Amino acid sequence: MAIKGITKKWVIVFFAAAMSQLFACEKKSNGTADGAISRVSVKSGYKRVQVSFGIANSKASAFLVTHSASSEVIRVNASQAVNDSITFFIENLNQGYYTFKVEAVRGDGSIIGEAQIVNGRTYGEGHVAGLAAVAAADLVFIRNETPYLTWTRSLPTDFIGREVYYTNVSNQRTSIRSYIADGVSVLPGYKDGTAFEYRSMYLPANSIDTFFSAPIKTAAPAYFASLANKYIIEKSGMVNEVTEQSRTKLHNHVEYSTLRFKTGTGSPQSLFIIAADLSKGNLGLSTLMPDNATTFKTQTVKQMAQKRTEAGQKVLAAVNGDFFDWTPIEGRPWGPVVVEGNVVKNFLKAGINSSYIGVRKNGSLALGMASALKGTDYAGFQNLVGAGETVLYLNKTRKIYNDTDRHPRTMAGFTDNRMLYLIVVDGRRNDYSIGMTLDELSKIIGSLNVSFATNLDGGGSSTMVVNQNNGLMVTNRFSDATERAIANSIAIVEK
């Protein structure tokens, strides 16, 4: 009942006193009056941690730090602060989890405000022992080029890169580092025939130290004449013993390679390979016809290339093209033909479901079945040539024929990044090259990661011409007595 008699004046007094007491409690609990310890953080390391905290406006003369694994008190003087922040290390900690306490003290040793408590961890031998060395995806050692290692994109947690140790040409042990974004590790000055090793680097979240796996040691790798040769040798499943290989640069982005090998049965095979990077703006794929014209007749691949050269365009390499008739019109190809934007033939030989390979006017490469093309589609091609019925790859799917006949063969294919391959396989010579079945052919070009590939005319028509030393020359051993005259060709040209 007495409460009802309290005046308004006393209510105001009581409220003011209560607020004053509450403010005093908050001031004491957060330590902002004098201690002002803020942003306490602990970063992990190898048998150590880094402790950091802010002390802006602090009136403390020192700070006391303890942790759950020891009763020892670490004293850090306020004079050690840099830009209102203190950072120091606690060393010689075993691997594990810890609780850290930070307190502010006055000059007389009395504690100001409340302690700040945080958790952290350290790493040790157990953590390092569990780190795996990520194996290189590929070792790329090509003659007369700087070797490099490629890396998988599927990586463990905390992985940040790798470190490679090798011997250079001055017989010095050297090392290079590469990181996730690099994708490759290039070995400049690598001394041929020497072993090397590499290890993986890990950086856990909130860590101050980088950790290294045990190394993977690699014997001196084998060298290959070209990247195309390397992949055929390693991935096709056809090569048992390499007997000869070579490479010639026809252009900054066009390579001509040869590869002779023996299969698992000891049979010899001889390949002639053009690898052209058509993503480069100054290269093109072009259809060649006899006399650099559009009239159906026959002429050798070399003669067609010479006629185009005489017309002012440099031909870097060429192979035979489509199957064709001898009668009633000699040199009429089975499939369609487009030459530099001119639609020469837009229909198929009766009863033939021909494939095609070409390049559209927008620069994209194309390969498929000509029966799927509409009449209006041909106007969108810059160059196109028919290629018989036996497609090898469509949309990365390999076609299987289970055939057994081996012949000289010519094939063309390309990857998603517009690397074009033209390959000739010689045949019908048991002491030199026996030729391939269609399924063997697809194994060869499939090893080059093509998405699309097809089989061109073969047998005596299979011919490769390359421009070497500013002259056009036939490089394979055609199976006829002389180079066969054919209907059309596919060429890599300078635009």
Stockholm file with secondary structure:
# STOCKHOLM 1.0

chainA/1-495         MAIKGITKKWVIVFFAAAMSQLFACEKKSNGTADGAISRVSVKSGYKRVQVSFGIANSKASAFLVTHSASSEVIRVNASQAVNDSITFFIENLNQGYYTFKVEAVRGDGSIIGEAQIVNGRTYGEGHVAGLAAVAAADLVFIRNETPYLTWTRSLPTDFIGREVYYTNVSNQRTSIRSYIADGVSVLPGYKDGTAFEYRSMYLPANSIDTFFSAPIKTAAPAYFASLANKYIIEKSGMVNEVTEQSRTKLHNHVEYSTLRFKTGTGSPQSLFIIAADLSKGNLGLSTLMPDNATTFKTQTVKQMAQKRTEAGQKVLAAVNGDFFDWTPIEGRPWGPVVVEGNVVKNFLKAGINSSYIGVRKNGSLALGMASALKGTDYAGFQNLVGAGETVLYLNKTRKIYNDTDRHPRTMAGFTDNRMLYLIVVDGRRNDYSIGMTLDELSKIIGSLNVSFATNLDGGGSSTMVVNQNNGLMVTNRFSDATERAIANSIAIVEK
#=GR chainA/1-495 SS CGGGGCCHHHHHHHHHHHHHHHHHHHHHHHCTTTTCCEEEEEEEEBTEEEEEEECTTCCCSEEEEEETTEEEEEEEEGGGCBTTEEEEEECSCCSEEEEEEEEEECTTSCEEEEEEEEEEEEBCHHHHHTCCCCCCSEEECBTTSCCEEECCSCCCTTEEEEEEEEEBTTSCEEEEEEETTTCEEECTTBCTTCCEEEEEEECCTTBSSCEECCCEEECCCCCBSCHHHHHHHHHSSCCSEEEEEEEEEEETTEEEEEEEEECTTSCEEEEEEEEEETTSTTEEEEEECGGGSSSCCCBCHHHHHHHHHHTTCCEEEEEECCCEESSSSTTEESSCEEETTEEEECCCCTTCCCEEEEEETTSCEEEEEGGGCCGGGGGGEEEEEECCSCEEEETTEECCCCCCCCBCEEEEEECTTCEEEEEEECCSBTTTBCCBCHHHHHHHHHTTTCSEEEECCCGGGCCEEEEETTEEEECSCCSSSSCCCBSCEEEEEEC
#=GC SS_cons         CGGGGCCHHHHHHHHHHHHHHHHHHHHHHHCTTTTCCEEEEEEEEBTEEEEEEECTTCCCSEEEEEETTEEEEEEEEGGGCBTTEEEEEECSCCSEEEEEEEEEECTTSCEEEEEEEEEEEEBCHHHHHTCCCCCCSEEECBTTSCCEEECCSCCCTTEEEEEEEEEBTTSCEEEEEEETTTCEEECTTBCTTCCEEEEEEECCTTBSSCEECCCEEECCCCCBSCHHHHHHHHHSSCCSEEEEEEEEEEETTEEEEEEEEECTTSCEEEEEEEEEETTSTTEEEEEECGGGSSSCCCBCHHHHHHHHHHTTCCEEEEEECCCEESSSSTTEESSCEEETTEEEECCCCTTCCCEEEEEETTSCEEEEEGGGCCGGGGGGEEEEEECCSCEEEETTEECCCCCCCCBCEEEEEECTTCEEEEEEECCSBTTTBCCBCHHHHHHHHHTTTCSEEEECCCGGGCCEEEEETTEEEECSCCSSSSCCCBSCEEEEEEC
//
